[in-house]
Each structure stands twice: as structure tokens, then as C-alpha cells.
Amino acid sequence: MFKLFKTLRNAGTATVKYPFKPLEVAHGFRGKPEYVPEQCIACGACISACPANALTMETDLESGERRWQLFLGRCIYCARCEEVCPTRAIHLT
């Protein structure tokens, strides 16, 4: 029994005390894509360039406005959307 406690004590901590200690970001992390709707011309280049299909653009036929959505669960943070955007409406933080 004491051998188990000794092993557990020497194992160290498995988690980070998040609210009290900030999370460390991995080296090379590009950041989350942010979208500026005023600069977007709705060309759809970002949607066709996204390898993970994390971006969608929907058009409301009645009002004529387009809605851009990013699914962060699918995003692989490759920055392809930022590279192909002609107006720089998407940038990574």
C-alpha cells in the first residue's frame, strides 16, 4: 500500500491549475481564425480552400444577406483561409 502512495507522489501533477495558471500555447500555434464581415466580398475562396470543411457560407434568399460560419471543432488551424482571402477579411489571431 505504501509503495502505491510513493509511486503516486513521485508521478507529479497530471493537470494544469487553469484559473490560477494560464495555459501554455504550443509552439507554432497560428491562432483562431477571425472574420471581418465589412471586408468580405463573399467570393467563397476560403470555403473551397478549407481542407477540413470548417467554413460554410449561407445565403438568405429573402433578405439577400450572406452568413459566414466557422466550426472550430473541425478547424485544423492550417491558415489556408487566410492565405486565399483576397480582401484579408480572415486573419488568424
Secondary structure as GFF3:
##gff-version 3
##sequence-region A 1 93
A	DSSP	alpha_helix	2	11	.	.	.	ID=ss1
A	DSSP	beta_strand	33	35	.	.	.	ID=ss2
A	DSSP	alpha_helix	45	49	.	.	.	ID=ss3
A	DSSP	beta_strand	55	59	.	.	.	ID=ss4
A	DSSP	beta_strand	66	70	.	.	.	ID=ss5
A	DSSP	alpha_helix	80	84	.	.	.	ID=ss6
A	DSSP	beta_strand	90	92	.	.	.	ID=ss7
###
